Amino acid sequence: MTTKHSHKPNFGRRVADCLRCQELAEGARPVRWNTSRDTGGYPTSSEMDRHFAPGGPHQRGACGPVCTFGDR
């Protein structure tokens, strides 16, 4: 888990009073997609289908209050 940004998407620009932006400025690694298989790091469509399927992990809330599926 990482510290969450305290602002709306800012497309790569840092915000002075955001703790996550400060961490990134100090060299913290950015969140990256799971680097599974040959998909360039993105989840496959079958992985996404399973995750978001009715009764699947997403619907059950297994991925947390904010879905982090695909993050590593």
N, C-alpha and C positions, 0 to 999 in steps of 0.2 A: 504494500500500500504506500501511496505517496501523499504528501500534503496536497490538499485541493487548492486550486486558484480561488481567490476571493473576488473575482470579477468575471464579467461575461467574456466570451471568446474575443481575443485581441489579435489573432493571426500572427503570432510570433513576436509581438512587441511586449516588452516587460512593463509591468506596472509597479511603481515605486513602493507602495505599501502592501504588496501581496507577498506573503511568506513563501509561496511556491516559486514565484518569479525570483525572489532573493536566492532560494536554493539553487535554481537553474543558473543564475548569474555566478554563483560560487562553485559551479562545476558539477552539480547533481545531474545524473543521467535522466534524460527525458523518458516518459512512459513510451513503450514501444509495443507494437502488435506482436502477438505470438508468432514466432518464426517457424511455423510448422510446414512441412512438406515443400512442394514446389510452387506455392502460391505467392511467392514474394513476401511472405510474412503475414499475409492476411488469412483468416479462417476460411476453410473451404465452404462451398455452399451446403454440403451435407452436414458439416459441423454447425453451421448457422441454422439450418433447418431443425436439427436435433435440439439446439439450445432454445430456439424460439417456438418450438412446437407446443400445441395445447398440452398442458400437464408437464411440460419440460421444465428445466432448471429456471428459466427466466420467469415463467408464469408462477412457479412455486416460490420465487423470491430467493432462490439459492445463490444468486449472484450478488446479493446485498441490496441496500437501499438505492444505490446507483449501479447500474449494470456495468461490470468491468469485463464482460466476455470479450476475449481477443487481446486484452492487455496482458503484459507479462511483467 
